[in-house]
Amino acid sequence: MYIKEILLKQFRNLEETKFTFSEGLNIIFGKNGVGKTSVLEAIYFLSFTKSFKSKNDNDLIQKGKQFFQLVSEWKNDSGKKLLIKGNVLKGSGKKFFYDEIELKKNSEMIGKTPLVFQSPENHIITSGGSKHKRMYFDKLLSQTSNAYLKDLLDYGKISKQKNAYLKSLAEKNFFFPDYQFNVYNEQILPYMWRIYSKRKSIIAEFNEKFQILFNEISINDMKVEIIYNPSVTGENFEQFSENYKTKTESHVGKEIALHRSLYGINYDRINFYRDGKPLETYASQGEHKLWMSIMKLTEGKIIEEKNGKEPIFLFDDVFAELDIVNSKKIIKKIRNKKQSIVTATDLNDLNALGVDIDADNVNIIYLNNDLKKGKKD
C-alpha cells in the first residue's frame, strides 16, 4: 500500500494544492513555513483520523474558512486504486470515505493505510513520562489489531462511566464499595486483561527487534531495553482479576475521593534503558532522536509482519540533530522501503547523507513561498 496523490483543500495554510508521490523516496523540499509539515499532517490525518499537532480539528481549517477536505488516491499491493477522503466541517464534525464508502465509525479508518511517522514532536515519547510511551504502543497495536483498538475504546467508555459513579458516591459522602462499584469492576476487567496481555507481548517482541536494529545502526555498542511495569499483573485472567480487585477494593475510599481508579492499564509504566541507565536522564538530545528513529524502524518491521504489508514512512525534519554516520545508516534503511516521504530545507544536507537527488527513483516535490508545487529539473 502506498499513496499516489493527495489534494488538500483549505487545510492549514494550503488553499488548494495537489501533491503526487511515487514509490521509493519522496522529498518535500522548501523553506520553513511553506507547508511541508502540513502535507505529512494531512496524510497522517487520513490514517489516524486526527492531527499529530492539534487536538481540535477546527485548528486545521484554513483561517476564515468553514471546512477542509482531503482527497487521496492510494494503490494497494494487488495494484488496485483506492480513493480515500476525509473532511471536517465546523459544527458538524468529521467524515471519512474509504473506497467511496462512508465509514460508520472514524476508528474503522485506523489500520487501513498503515503508517509510521516521526517528527520533532516525538521527543516527548523518549523524554516524557509513561503516558506518552503507553500511547505510542497503543497506537502501534491499534494499527495491527482492530480487536485491540476496540478493547481500548470500550475500556475508555466504561472507565469514564466508573469515574462518574465514583464522583457521585463522593458527593453522597459514601466511601465504601457497593453493588454498582463491583459491577463496573466486573465489566472492565476483561478489557484490561486483554490490553495488558497484548502490551506485554508486543513490548517483548519489540525489545528483541529493537536491539538488533540498534546494533546495526548505532556506533555505540550498548544494551538497550524497554521495560514494562504494569499496574496489575497475573499469569491468567483469574489471577489478574483477583489482583485487581484486591488492590482497588483496599483503596476504594481514596478512589471515590479522587473520582478515579488508582489501578489499571492507565497506570502501567514503561521505561527506556541504555546499559541499565534511564534514557530520560542519561542521553543527549541526539541520542534521544537516534533512539526514536530506530524505534520507528522497529515499528515498521512489526507492522509489516503483523499486517502482511509494509507501511509507508513519513519523516519530518528528523536528521537535524543526528550525527552523519547514524543519519546515513537510517537513510539507507528508509531508501529500501516501498515508500517513504521526507521533508527537507536543504538538499545539500541530503546529498551529504548519500542521497542522489538526481536519481530516477528519487521524487522531489518543490514547495515555494507561493505554495505552488514545482517539478524537478
C-alpha positions as CSV (number, residue, x, y, z in Angstrom):
1,M,0.0,0.0,0.0
2,Y,1.3,3.4,-0.9
3,I,-0.1,6.9,-1.6
4,K,-0.1,8.2,-5.2
5,E,-1.5,11.6,-4.7
6,I,-3.4,13.9,-2.2
7,L,-5.4,17.0,-2.8
8,L,-5.6,19.5,0.2
9,K,-8.4,22.0,0.2
10,Q,-8.3,24.7,2.8
11,F,-6.1,22.7,5.0
12,R,-3.7,24.7,7.3
13,N,-2.1,27.4,5.0
14,L,-2.7,25.5,1.8
15,E,-5.7,26.8,-0.2
16,E,-6.0,24.0,-2.8
17,T,-2.9,22.1,-3.7
18,K,-2.3,18.6,-5.1
19,F,0.8,16.5,-4.4
20,T,1.9,13.5,-6.4
21,F,4.1,10.8,-4.9
22,S,6.0,7.8,-6.3
23,E,7.2,4.6,-4.8
24,G,10.6,4.8,-3.1
25,L,11.9,8.0,-1.7
26,N,10.0,11.2,-1.9
27,I,11.4,14.5,-0.7
28,I,9.2,17.5,0.0
29,F,11.7,20.4,-0.3
30,G,11.2,24.1,0.7
31,K,11.9,26.8,3.2
32,N,10.4,26.7,6.7
33,G,6.8,27.8,6.8
34,V,5.7,26.9,3.3
35,G,3.6,23.9,4.3
36,K,5.9,20.8,4.2
37,T,4.8,19.5,7.5
38,S,1.2,20.2,6.6
39,V,1.4,17.7,3.8
40,L,2.6,15.0,6.1
41,E,-0.1,16.0,8.7
42,A,-2.8,15.6,6.0
43,I,-1.6,12.0,5.2
44,Y,-1.4,11.3,9.0
45,F,-4.9,12.7,9.5
46,L,-6.3,10.2,6.9
47,S,-4.6,7.3,8.6
48,F,-5.3,8.1,12.2
49,T,-8.3,10.4,11.9
50,K,-6.6,13.1,13.8
51,S,-3.7,15.5,13.7
52,F,-0.4,14.9,15.4
53,K,-0.1,18.5,16.4
54,S,-3.6,19.8,17.2
55,K,-6.3,18.3,19.4
56,N,-9.0,20.5,17.9
57,D,-9.8,19.5,14.3
58,N,-11.0,23.1,13.6
59,D,-7.5,24.3,14.0
60,L,-6.6,22.5,10.7
61,I,-9.1,24.6,8.8
62,Q,-7.7,27.5,6.9
63,K,-8.3,30.8,8.6
64,G,-11.6,32.3,7.6
65,K,-12.9,29.1,6.1
66,Q,-15.6,26.7,7.4
67,F,-14.2,23.3,6.3
68,F,-11.3,21.4,4.9
69,Q,-11.2,18.4,2.6
70,L,-8.6,15.8,1.8
71,V,-8.8,13.6,-1.2
72,S,-6.2,11.0,-1.8
73,E,-5.5,8.1,-4.2
74,W,-3.7,5.0,-3.0
75,K,-2.6,1.8,-4.6
76,N,-2.7,-1.5,-2.7
77,D,-0.3,-4.4,-3.1
78,S,-2.5,-6.0,-5.8
79,G,-2.4,-2.9,-7.9
80,K,-6.0,-1.7,-7.1
81,K,-6.5,2.0,-6.8
82,L,-8.3,3.2,-3.7
83,L,-9.8,6.6,-3.1
84,I,-9.7,7.8,0.5
85,K,-11.4,11.1,1.6
86,G,-11.6,13.0,4.8
87,N,-13.3,16.3,5.7
88,V,-14.0,18.4,8.7
89,L,-16.9,20.9,8.7
90,K,-17.2,23.4,11.6
91,G,-20.1,22.4,13.8
92,S,-20.6,19.1,12.1
93,G,-17.5,17.0,12.9
94,K,-15.6,14.9,10.5
95,K,-16.3,12.1,8.0
96,F,-14.1,9.6,6.2
97,F,-14.7,7.7,3.0
98,Y,-12.8,4.5,2.1
99,D,-13.1,3.3,-1.5
100,E,-16.1,5.6,-2.0
101,I,-17.9,4.2,1.1
102,E,-18.6,6.4,4.1
103,L,-17.3,4.8,7.3
104,K,-19.8,4.5,10.1
105,K,-17.1,5.0,12.8
106,N,-13.9,7.0,12.4
107,S,-12.0,4.3,14.2
108,E,-12.6,2.0,11.2
109,M,-10.0,4.0,9.3
110,I,-7.2,3.1,11.6
111,G,-5.0,0.3,10.2
112,K,-6.4,0.6,6.6
113,T,-3.4,2.6,5.5
114,P,-0.5,1.5,7.8
115,L,1.8,4.4,8.6
116,V,5.0,5.1,10.5
117,F,5.5,8.8,11.3
118,Q,8.4,10.6,13.0
119,S,8.7,14.3,13.7
120,P,10.4,16.6,16.3
121,E,7.3,16.3,18.4
122,N,8.1,12.7,19.1
123,H,10.8,13.7,21.6
124,I,8.1,13.5,24.3
125,I,8.0,9.7,23.8
126,T,11.6,9.2,24.9
127,S,12.0,12.1,27.3
128,G,8.5,12.3,28.8
129,G,6.6,10.0,31.2
130,S,4.9,6.7,30.8
131,K,1.7,8.2,29.5
132,H,3.3,9.1,26.2
133,K,5.0,5.7,25.9
134,R,1.7,3.9,26.5
135,M,0.1,6.0,23.8
136,Y,3.0,5.0,21.4
137,F,2.5,1.3,21.9
138,D,-1.3,1.6,21.9
139,K,-1.1,3.3,18.5
140,L,1.2,0.6,17.2
141,L,-1.1,-2.1,18.5
142,S,-4.2,-0.3,17.1
143,Q,-2.7,-0.4,13.6
144,T,-2.1,-4.2,13.8
145,S,-5.2,-5.3,15.7
146,N,-8.8,-4.0,15.2
147,A,-9.7,-6.0,18.3
148,Y,-7.1,-4.2,20.4
149,L,-8.4,-0.8,19.3
150,K,-12.0,-1.8,20.1
151,D,-10.9,-3.0,23.5
152,L,-9.1,0.3,24.1
153,L,-12.1,2.3,23.1
154,D,-14.6,0.2,25.1
155,Y,-12.3,0.3,28.2
156,G,-12.3,4.1,27.9
157,K,-16.1,4.3,27.9
158,I,-16.5,2.0,30.9
159,S,-13.7,3.8,32.8
160,K,-15.4,7.1,32.2
161,Q,-18.7,5.7,33.5
162,K,-17.0,4.2,36.6
163,N,-15.2,7.5,37.4
164,A,-18.5,9.4,37.1
165,Y,-20.0,6.9,39.5
166,L,-17.2,7.4,41.9
167,K,-17.8,11.1,41.8
168,S,-21.5,10.5,42.6
169,L,-20.5,8.4,45.6
170,A,-18.2,11.1,46.9
171,E,-21.0,13.7,46.6
172,K,-23.1,11.4,48.9
173,N,-20.2,11.0,51.3
174,F,-20.3,7.3,50.7
175,F,-16.8,5.9,50.7
176,F,-17.4,2.1,50.5
177,P,-17.7,-0.4,47.7
178,D,-21.3,-1.1,46.7
179,Y,-23.1,-3.3,44.2
180,Q,-22.6,-0.9,41.2
181,F,-19.0,-0.4,42.1
182,N,-18.4,-4.1,41.8
183,V,-20.4,-4.3,38.6
184,Y,-18.1,-1.8,37.0
185,N,-15.1,-3.8,38.1
186,E,-16.6,-6.9,36.5
187,Q,-17.3,-5.1,33.3
188,I,-13.9,-3.5,32.9
189,L,-11.7,-6.5,33.8
190,P,-11.9,-8.5,30.5
191,Y,-10.8,-5.4,28.6
192,M,-8.0,-4.7,31.0
193,W,-6.7,-8.3,30.8
194,R,-6.6,-8.3,27.0
195,I,-4.9,-4.9,26.8
196,Y,-2.4,-5.9,29.5
197,S,-1.7,-9.2,27.7
198,K,-1.1,-7.6,24.3
199,R,1.0,-4.8,25.7
200,K,3.2,-7.4,27.4
201,S,3.5,-9.4,24.3
202,I,4.3,-6.5,21.9
203,I,6.9,-4.9,24.1
204,A,8.7,-8.3,24.5
205,E,8.7,-8.7,20.7
206,F,9.7,-5.0,20.2
207,N,12.6,-5.4,22.5
208,E,14.2,-8.2,20.5
209,K,13.8,-6.4,17.1
210,F,14.8,-3.0,18.6
211,Q,18.1,-4.4,20.0
212,I,19.0,-5.9,16.6
213,L,18.3,-2.7,14.7
214,F,20.1,-0.6,17.3
215,N,23.2,-2.8,16.9
216,E,23.1,-2.4,13.1
217,I,22.7,1.4,13.2
218,S,24.3,2.9,16.3
219,I,28.1,3.4,16.5
220,N,27.8,2.7,20.3
221,D,27.8,-0.8,21.5
222,M,25.3,-1.0,24.3
223,K,22.3,-2.9,25.7
224,V,19.0,-1.2,25.0
225,E,15.8,-2.2,26.7
226,I,12.2,-1.3,27.1
227,I,10.8,-2.4,30.5
228,Y,7.0,-2.8,31.0
229,N,5.9,-2.4,34.6
230,P,2.1,-3.0,34.7
231,S,-0.1,-1.7,37.5
232,V,-1.8,-5.1,37.8
233,T,-0.3,-8.4,36.8
234,G,-1.4,-12.0,36.5
235,E,-0.5,-15.3,34.8
236,N,-4.1,-15.8,33.7
237,F,-7.4,-13.9,33.8
238,E,-8.5,-15.3,37.1
239,Q,-5.2,-14.3,38.8
240,F,-5.2,-10.9,37.1
241,S,-8.8,-10.3,38.2
242,E,-8.1,-11.2,41.8
243,N,-5.1,-9.0,42.0
244,Y,-7.0,-6.0,40.6
245,K,-10.0,-6.5,42.9
246,T,-7.7,-6.8,45.9
247,K,-5.9,-3.5,45.0
248,T,-8.9,-1.4,44.1
249,E,-11.2,-2.6,47.0
250,S,-8.5,-1.9,49.5
251,H,-8.3,1.7,48.3
252,V,-11.9,2.3,47.4
253,G,-12.2,5.3,49.7
254,K,-9.3,7.0,48.0
255,E,-10.7,6.2,44.6
256,I,-14.1,7.7,45.5
257,A,-12.4,10.8,47.0
258,L,-10.3,11.3,43.8
259,H,-13.2,10.4,41.5
260,R,-11.0,7.9,39.6
261,S,-9.5,4.4,39.7
262,L,-6.0,4.1,41.0
263,Y,-5.1,0.9,39.3
264,G,-5.3,-0.5,35.8
265,I,-3.9,0.0,32.3
266,N,-3.8,3.8,32.6
267,Y,-1.2,3.4,35.3
268,D,1.1,0.9,33.6
269,R,4.7,2.2,33.5
270,I,7.0,1.9,30.5
271,N,10.7,2.8,30.8
272,F,13.6,3.0,28.4
273,Y,17.1,1.9,29.5
274,R,20.5,2.1,27.8
275,D,23.1,-0.1,29.6
276,G,20.9,-0.2,32.6
277,K,20.5,3.6,32.9
278,P,17.3,5.6,32.2
279,L,17.3,7.1,28.7
280,E,15.4,10.2,30.0
281,T,18.3,11.4,32.2
282,Y,21.4,9.9,30.7
283,A,21.1,10.6,27.0
284,S,21.9,13.6,24.8
285,Q,19.3,15.2,22.5
286,G,20.9,13.5,19.6
287,E,20.8,10.1,21.3
288,H,17.1,10.6,22.0
289,K,16.5,11.3,18.3
290,L,18.5,8.3,17.3
291,W,16.6,6.1,19.7
292,M,13.3,7.4,18.3
293,S,14.4,6.8,14.7
294,I,15.3,3.2,15.5
295,M,12.0,2.7,17.3
296,K,10.2,3.9,14.2
297,L,12.1,1.4,12.0
298,T,11.2,-1.3,14.5
299,E,7.6,-0.2,14.5
300,G,7.5,-0.5,10.7
301,K,9.0,-4.0,10.8
302,I,6.4,-5.2,13.3
303,I,3.5,-3.6,11.3
304,E,4.7,-5.4,8.2
305,E,4.9,-8.7,9.9
306,K,1.5,-8.4,11.6
307,N,-0.4,-6.9,8.7
308,G,1.4,-8.6,5.8
309,K,2.1,-5.3,4.2
310,E,4.7,-2.7,4.6
311,P,3.6,0.7,6.0
312,I,4.6,4.0,4.4
313,F,7.2,6.0,6.3
314,L,6.9,9.8,7.0
315,F,9.9,11.6,8.4
316,D,9.6,15.3,9.2
317,D,12.9,17.0,9.8
318,V,14.5,14.1,11.6
319,F,18.1,14.4,10.6
320,A,19.0,17.8,12.1
321,E,20.5,16.6,15.3
322,L,21.8,13.2,14.3
323,D,25.5,12.7,13.5
324,I,26.3,12.0,9.9
325,V,27.2,8.3,10.4
326,N,23.9,7.4,12.1
327,S,22.0,9.5,9.6
328,K,23.5,7.7,6.6
329,K,22.5,4.4,8.1
330,I,18.9,5.4,8.7
331,I,18.7,7.0,5.3
332,K,19.9,3.7,3.8
333,K,17.2,1.8,5.7
334,I,14.3,4.0,4.5
335,R,15.6,4.1,1.0
336,N,14.8,0.4,0.8
337,K,11.2,0.9,1.9
338,K,8.3,0.6,-0.5
339,Q,7.5,4.3,0.1
340,S,9.0,7.0,2.3
341,I,8.3,10.7,2.4
342,V,10.8,13.1,3.9
343,T,10.8,16.8,4.4
344,A,13.9,18.9,3.9
345,T,15.1,22.5,3.8
346,D,18.5,21.9,2.3
347,L,19.1,19.3,-0.5
348,N,22.8,19.6,0.1
349,D,22.3,18.1,3.5
350,L,20.6,15.0,2.0
351,N,23.4,14.8,-0.6
352,A,25.9,14.7,2.2
353,L,24.0,11.7,3.7
354,G,24.3,9.8,0.4
355,V,21.1,10.6,-1.3
356,D,21.4,11.1,-5.0
357,I,18.7,13.7,-5.6
358,D,19.1,13.4,-9.3
359,A,18.4,9.6,-9.3
360,D,15.3,8.4,-11.2
361,N,13.9,6.7,-8.1
362,V,14.0,9.9,-6.0
363,N,11.0,12.1,-6.4
364,I,11.5,15.7,-5.3
365,I,8.5,17.9,-4.6
366,Y,9.4,21.6,-4.6
367,L,7.2,23.9,-2.4
368,N,7.8,27.6,-2.8
369,N,6.6,30.6,-0.8
370,D,3.6,30.9,-3.0
371,L,2.6,27.4,-2.0
372,K,2.8,26.2,-5.6
373,K,4.3,22.8,-6.4
374,G,7.2,22.8,-8.9
375,K,8.9,19.9,-10.6
376,K,12.5,18.6,-10.6
377,D,14.5,20.0,-13.4
